Amino acid sequence: MATALHETPSAAIHRQLSHPVVDGDGHWLEPTPVYLEHLREAGGAAAVDRFVKWRQDATRFYDMTPEERQAKRVNRRLWWGAPAKPIDRATSMTPRLLHERLGDFGIDFAMVYPTLCTRFANLGDPDMRRVFMRAYNTMTMELFRPYADRLRPVALIPSHTPDEALEELDFAIGKLGFKGAMFNCNVARPLEGGKGYWIDSLGLDSAYDYDPVWQKFTDLKLAVTTHGGSLGWVNRTSPTSYVANHLGHFAQGNQTACRGLFMGGVTARFPQLRFAFLEGGIGWACTLYTDLIAHWQKRSRAAIQVMDPAKFDAAELGRILEEYGYSHATVEAILKDHVDPHEPYQQQSYLSERDRQGDDFWAVPINSVEDITKLFVERFYFGCEADDPTTAWAFEKSGKPAPRPIFSSDISHFDVPDMTLVLEEAWELVEDGLIDEAAFEQFTFSNAVRLHTAANPDFFKGTAVEAAAAKVAGR
């Protein structure tokens, strides 16, 4: 397959740039027959049978009546999601062709993530989860290894328990030689008794101590990259509209994970570690960052003291209430049992002493807004797709620190109907005056470099962008 006879729009834009383009989140479509060969080798015929049944069960939606779907809240999943152009479908399934066409997309180097196999992270059966991921990792490295100068696939790492994460990190990174890893930072765990579930974001209030895992990522010089969406969560179970379920689901899942990791003090305990939350855009991250500052300013250990119930002047409250029309009897009742409408029938002294040691930021060492910036802005990166105009929010003109976006093509998925137009679509941010060319460089190149070289300065060694990345890492 030769390069396109005519220069593509994305290639034309790339030719004007003074920097390479790094795709922080491309995808491929795993060829199922090839995968099943590796699954058979990893887990035998039984594992293949379980995979086939799992995929067949995924179509049960179409065997149900509309009434059954509504009653059981079986969520409408993705349909017609693969690339429609034969050349793009083939590119999605063939590392060699993807490598050959990358220049037509205006991309110099791409991180490559799974599509179907991202779902393995949510499998409840530990045996299925682990053998399915092991087979994916062996297949993917075998197929992509010859194209390491421009394509870097990531390993799938299970996250339900620290032990299984550590085991697969040793295998995928230590034995197979992966230099990137996808790690789901949200785990749905059943509540006691089996009724309902809760989302463990592996940071604040986790069911396990994940510090050994974060230390392992640090020792291996890896960033933690996650595709943690929220499809199937209780507020995303429309049986009739995939779009209704899909809208904002990556933002919701990523916000849950990011919030838990920050509030759990993970970025404080592991200063070299970097996290990338992919496919959810930057809008939610900008909001979370500003909300963290606002909440710390009002509810930090020091700030909250102004709200101490023991300091409240109940007598003055009674005087004001009587002055403005309440009867003396009503005021007496309020002062006796209802001074705090949130918690009636409790005495002020009890309310004060009960939470005197309370500190919502107990796990995070914050003494200033600058500390929040260091622990959030410097540690987290956010995957933004080419058609997302809110990427510009990260480059607002005040000069204050803001969350860092990384260019994420999402090629091989339904939202990229033509792979050759993805960089051209991202360039519209510049054409529309939303960002300048310096910001575009950060978005499409240097932010991704900083994400991966923070822990590993040699991350891009031997690649097509080695020299340019070294200059960014040196800065």
C-alpha positions in Angstrom: 0.0 0.0 0.0 1.6 3.2 -1.1 1.2 6.7 0.4 -1.8 8.6 -1.0 -1.2 10.0 -4.5 -2.5 13.4 -3.4 -1.5 15.1 -0.2 -4.1 14.7 2.5 -5.4 17.8 4.4 -3.8 16.5 7.6 -0.5 15.9 5.8 -0.6 19.4 4.4 -1.1 20.9 7.9 1.6 18.8 9.3 4.0 20.1 6.6 3.5 23.7 8.0 4.3 22.7 11.6 7.6 23.3 13.3 7.2 20.2 15.5 6.2 16.6 15.3 2.7 15.3 16.2 2.3 12.7 18.8 -1.0 10.9 19.0 -1.6 10.2 22.7 -4.6 7.8 22.1 -5.0 6.0 18.9 -6.8 2.7 18.6 -6.8 -0.5 16.6 -9.5 -3.2 16.0 -8.2 -6.5 17.3 -8.5 -9.2 14.6 -10.5 -11.8 16.5 -9.2 -15.0 14.7 -5.6 -14.0 15.5 -6.6 -13.2 19.1 -8.2 -16.5 19.5 -5.0 -18.3 18.5 -3.1 -16.5 21.3 -6.0 -17.1 23.7 -5.9 -20.8 23.0 -2.2 -20.8 23.7 -2.6 -18.8 27.0 -5.7 -20.6 28.4 -6.5 -23.6 26.2 -9.8 -24.5 24.5 -11.8 -23.6 27.6 -10.7 -20.0 27.5 -11.6 -19.8 23.8 -15.1 -21.2 24.6 -15.6 -18.7 27.4 -14.6 -15.8 25.1 -17.0 -17.0 22.3 -19.8 -17.3 24.8 -19.0 -13.9 26.3 -19.2 -12.2 22.9 -22.4 -14.1 22.0 -24.0 -13.1 25.3 -23.3 -9.5 24.3 -26.0 -9.7 21.6 -28.7 -10.8 24.0 -30.1 -7.3 23.7 -31.5 -8.1 20.3 -33.2 -11.3 21.6 -35.2 -9.3 24.1 -38.5 -7.5 23.5 -38.6 -3.7 24.1 -40.6 -4.4 27.3 -37.9 -6.8 28.6 -35.2 -4.3 27.9 -37.0 -1.6 29.8 -37.9 -3.8 32.7 -34.3 -5.1 33.1 -32.7 -1.8 32.1 -30.4 -3.5 29.6 -28.4 -0.6 28.2 -28.2 0.0 24.5 -24.6 -0.6 23.5 -22.6 0.6 20.6 -23.9 -0.3 17.1 -22.3 0.5 13.7 -19.1 1.5 15.4 -16.4 0.3 13.1 -14.8 2.4 10.3 -17.0 2.4 7.1 -14.2 2.8 4.6 -12.5 -0.5 3.7 -9.1 1.2 3.7 -9.7 2.6 7.2 -11.1 -0.7 8.4 -8.1 -2.5 7.1 -5.8 0.1 8.7 -7.5 -0.4 12.0 -6.8 -4.2 11.9 -3.2 -4.1 10.4 -0.2 -2.6 12.3 1.8 -2.6 9.1 -0.8 -0.6 7.2 -1.3 1.8 10.1 2.4 2.4 10.2 2.5 3.0 6.5 -0.4 5.5 6.5 0.5 7.4 9.6 2.0 10.2 7.6 -1.3 10.7 5.7 -2.9 11.3 9.0 -0.3 14.0 9.9 1.0 11.9 12.8 4.6 11.1 13.5 4.2 8.8 16.5 1.1 7.1 18.1 0.3 5.4 21.3 -2.1 2.5 20.3 -4.9 1.3 22.6 -7.3 -1.7 22.2 -10.9 -1.4 21.3 -12.8 -4.6 22.1 -10.3 -5.7 24.7 -10.7 -2.6 26.8 -13.8 -4.3 28.1 -11.7 -7.0 29.7 -11.0 -4.6 32.6 -14.6 -4.8 33.7 -14.9 -8.6 33.7 -15.9 -9.8 37.1 -14.4 -13.3 36.7 -10.8 -13.1 37.7 -9.7 -16.1 35.6 -11.3 -14.7 32.5 -10.0 -11.3 33.1 -6.4 -12.3 33.5 -6.1 -14.9 30.8 -7.9 -12.6 28.3 -5.5 -9.8 29.0 -2.5 -12.0 28.9 -3.5 -13.3 25.4 -4.1 -9.7 24.3 -0.6 -8.6 25.5 1.2 -11.4 23.8 -0.6 -10.9 20.5 -0.2 -7.2 20.5 3.5 -7.1 21.1 4.1 -9.8 18.5 2.2 -7.8 15.8 3.4 -4.3 16.7 7.1 -5.0 17.5 8.4 -4.4 13.9 6.9 -0.9 13.9 8.2 0.5 17.2 9.7 3.6 15.5 6.3 5.1 15.0 3.7 2.9 16.9 3.7 2.0 20.6 1.0 -0.3 21.8 0.1 -0.3 25.5 -0.3 -3.4 27.6 -3.6 -4.2 29.4 -3.1 -4.4 33.1 -5.9 -5.8 35.4 -6.7 -3.7 38.3 -9.3 -5.6 40.5 -6.6 -6.4 43.0 -3.0 -5.2 43.5 -1.6 -8.8 43.2 -3.0 -9.3 39.7 -1.8 -5.9 38.6 1.7 -6.6 39.8 1.9 -10.0 38.2 0.8 -8.7 34.8 3.1 -5.6 35.0 6.0 -8.0 35.6 5.0 -10.1 32.6 4.0 -7.4 30.1 6.7 -4.9 30.9 9.5 -7.1 32.2 9.1 -10.0 29.8 7.3 -8.7 26.7 8.9 -5.3 26.7 5.9 -3.0 26.6 6.7 0.7 27.4 3.1 1.8 28.0 0.2 0.4 30.1 -3.5 0.9 30.3 -4.9 0.5 33.8 -8.5 0.9 34.7 -8.7 3.2 37.8 -12.4 2.5 38.5 -13.5 -0.9 39.8 -17.1 -1.7 40.4 -17.3 -3.8 43.6 -20.4 -5.4 45.0 -21.8 -4.2 48.2 -22.1 -6.5 51.2 -25.1 -8.8 50.6 -24.8 -8.5 46.8 -27.3 -5.8 46.4 -25.8 -2.9 44.4 -22.2 -1.9 43.9 -19.8 0.9 44.6 -17.0 2.4 42.5 -13.5 2.0 43.9 -11.2 4.6 42.3 -8.1 2.9 43.9 -7.3 6.1 45.8 -9.5 7.4 48.5 -11.2 4.7 50.7 -10.1 1.9 48.4 -10.8 -1.7 49.2 -7.1 -2.5 48.8 -3.8 -0.8 49.3 -2.7 0.1 45.8 0.5 1.8 46.9 2.6 -1.2 45.8 1.1 -0.9 42.3 1.8 2.9 42.1 5.4 2.1 43.3 5.7 -0.5 40.6 4.6 1.9 37.9 7.2 4.4 39.3 9.9 1.8 39.3 9.1 0.7 35.8 9.1 4.4 34.6 5.5 4.2 33.3 2.7 6.7 33.2 -0.7 5.3 34.3 -3.1 5.7 31.4 -6.7 4.9 31.8 -9.9 4.6 29.6 -12.2 4.4 32.6 -15.6 5.2 31.3 -19.0 4.7 33.1 -21.2 2.9 30.5 -23.5 0.6 32.4 -23.4 2.6 35.6 -26.8 3.2 37.2 -27.4 6.5 35.4 -26.3 5.1 32.0 -28.8 2.3 31.3 -31.1 3.7 28.5 -32.4 0.6 26.6 -33.2 2.8 23.5 -30.3 5.3 23.0 -26.6 4.5 22.9 -25.9 8.2 22.5 -27.8 8.9 25.8 -25.6 6.4 27.6 -22.4 7.5 25.8 -22.7 11.3 26.3 -20.1 12.3 29.0 -19.5 8.7 30.1 -15.7 9.0 29.9 -15.8 12.4 31.6 -17.9 10.9 34.5 -15.6 7.8 34.8 -12.4 9.8 34.6 -13.6 12.4 37.0 -14.4 9.7 39.5 -11.0 8.2 39.1 -9.1 11.5 39.1 -11.0 12.8 42.2 -10.3 9.6 44.2 -6.6 9.5 43.3 -6.1 13.2 44.2 -8.1 13.1 47.4 -6.4 9.8 48.3 -3.1 11.5 48.3 -1.6 9.3 45.5 0.0 12.2 43.6 1.5 13.5 46.8 3.0 10.1 47.8 4.3 9.4 44.3 5.6 12.7 42.8 7.2 11.0 39.8 4.0 9.3 38.7 1.9 10.8 35.9 -1.7 9.8 35.1 -3.5 10.3 31.7 -7.3 10.2 31.6 -8.3 9.5 28.0 -11.3 10.2 25.8 -13.1 12.4 28.3 -11.8 15.8 27.1 -10.6 18.7 29.3 -13.8 20.4 30.4 -14.5 18.2 33.4 -10.8 18.5 34.5 -10.9 22.3 34.4 -14.1 22.2 36.5 -12.7 19.7 39.0 -9.4 21.6 39.4 -11.2 24.9 40.2 -13.7 23.1 42.4 -10.8 21.5 44.4 -9.4 25.0 45.0 -12.8 26.4 46.0 -13.5 23.5 48.4 -10.1 23.6 50.0 -10.5 27.4 50.6 -13.8 26.7 52.4 -13.5 23.3 53.9 -9.8 22.8 54.6 -9.0 22.0 58.3 -8.1 25.6 59.0 -10.9 27.2 57.0 -13.7 25.1 58.3 -13.0 26.3 61.9 -15.2 29.3 61.2 -18.1 26.9 61.0 -17.5 25.3 64.4 -21.0 24.9 66.0 -19.5 25.8 69.4 -18.7 29.3 68.1 -22.2 29.9 67.0 -24.0 32.7 68.9 -27.4 31.1 69.5 -28.6 33.9 71.6 -28.1 36.4 68.8 -29.9 34.1 66.4 -32.9 34.1 68.8 -32.9 37.9 69.1 -32.9 38.3 65.3 -35.6 35.7 64.7 -37.9 37.4 67.2 -37.2 40.8 65.7 -38.3 39.5 62.3 -41.6 37.9 63.4 -41.1 34.5 65.0 -43.0 34.0 68.2 -41.1 33.7 71.5 -42.2 30.0 71.8 -41.0 29.2 68.3 -37.7 30.8 69.0 -37.3 28.8 72.2 -38.0 25.6 70.3 -35.4 26.5 67.7 -32.8 27.3 70.3 -33.5 24.1 72.2 -33.5 21.5 69.4 -33.3 23.1 66.0 -30.4 25.6 65.8 -28.9 23.5 63.0 -31.7 22.5 60.6 -29.4 19.9 59.0 -29.2 18.0 62.3 -32.2 18.7 64.6 -32.4 17.4 68.1 -28.6 17.7 68.7 -26.8 20.0 71.0 -24.2 22.5 69.7 -21.5 21.1 71.9 -22.1 17.6 70.7 -22.0 18.7 67.0 -18.8 20.5 67.7 -16.9 17.8 69.5 -18.2 15.0 67.3 -16.2 16.2 64.2 -13.5 18.2 65.9 -10.8 16.0 64.3 -12.6 15.9 61.0 -10.6 16.8 57.9 -11.9 16.1 54.4 -8.4 16.6 53.0 -6.8 14.3 55.5 -4.8 12.3 52.8 -3.5 15.3 50.9 -0.7 17.6 52.2 -2.1 21.0 51.1 -1.0 24.3 52.6 -1.7 26.6 49.6 -3.4 26.8 46.2 0.1 26.3 44.7 0.2 22.8 46.4 -3.1 21.9 44.6 -1.6 23.1 41.3 1.5 20.9 41.8 -0.5 17.8 42.8 -3.1 18.2 40.1 -1.9 20.2 37.1 1.6 18.7 37.1 0.6 15.1 37.7 -2.5 14.7 35.5 -3.0 14.8 31.7 -6.2 14.6 29.7 -6.9 13.1 26.4 -8.8 15.4 24.0 -10.2 14.3 20.7 -9.8 16.4 17.5 -13.4 17.5 17.3 -13.6 18.8 20.9 -13.6 22.6 21.1 -13.4 22.7 24.9 -9.7 21.8 24.5 -9.3 25.5 24.3 -10.3 25.9 27.9 -6.9 24.6 28.9 -5.3 27.6 27.2 -7.3 30.5 28.7 -5.5 33.8 28.6 -5.0 34.6 32.3 -1.7 32.9 32.4 -2.7 30.8 35.4 -1.8 27.1 35.5 -4.5 24.9 33.8 -5.0 21.2 33.2 -2.9 19.8 30.3 -4.6 18.2 27.2 -3.0 15.7 24.9 -4.0 15.1 21.3 -6.0 11.9 21.0 -7.0 10.9 17.5 -9.3 8.0 18.5 -8.8 6.5 15.0 -10.5 3.2 14.4 -13.7 4.4 16.2 -17.0 5.7 14.9 -16.1 9.4 15.7 -13.3 9.3 13.0 -15.2 8.6 9.8 -12.0 9.5 7.7 -8.6 8.9 9.3 -6.9 11.4 7.0 -8.9 14.3 8.4 -8.2 13.9 12.1 -5.3 16.4 12.4 -7.0 18.8 10.1 -10.0 18.7 12.4 -7.8 19.5 15.4 -6.2 22.4 13.5 -9.6 24.1 13.4 -8.9 25.2 17.0 -6.2 27.5 15.5 -8.2 28.5 12.4 -11.2 29.4 14.6 -9.0 31.5 16.9 -9.6 29.4 20.0 -5.9 28.7 20.5 -2.6 29.9 19.0 0.1 27.8 17.3 2.1 27.7 20.5 -0.8 26.1 22.3 -1.3 23.7 19.4 2.3 22.6 19.8 1.7 21.8 23.5 -1.6 20.0 22.6 -0.2 17.8 19.8 3.3 17.3 20.9 5.0 18.6 24.1 2.3 17.6 26.6 2.4 14.0 25.5 6.2 14.1 25.7 6.1 15.5 29.2 3.6 12.8 30.3 5.8 9.9 29.2 9.3 11.4 29.9 8.6 12.6 33.4 9.5 9.2 34.7 11.4 7.9 31.7 13.5 10.5 29.8 14.4 7.8 27.2 10.7 6.9 26.5 11.0 8.1 22.8 14.5 6.8 22.2 14.7 4.9 18.9 11.5 6.5 17.6 10.9 8.9 14.8 10.4 11.8 17.3 13.5 11.0 19.4 15.4 14.2 18.8 12.5 16.6 19.1 11.2 14.8 22.2 14.6 15.0 23.9 14.6 18.8 23.5 11.2 19.0 25.3 12.3 16.6 28.0 15.4 18.6 28.5 13.4 21.7 29.1 
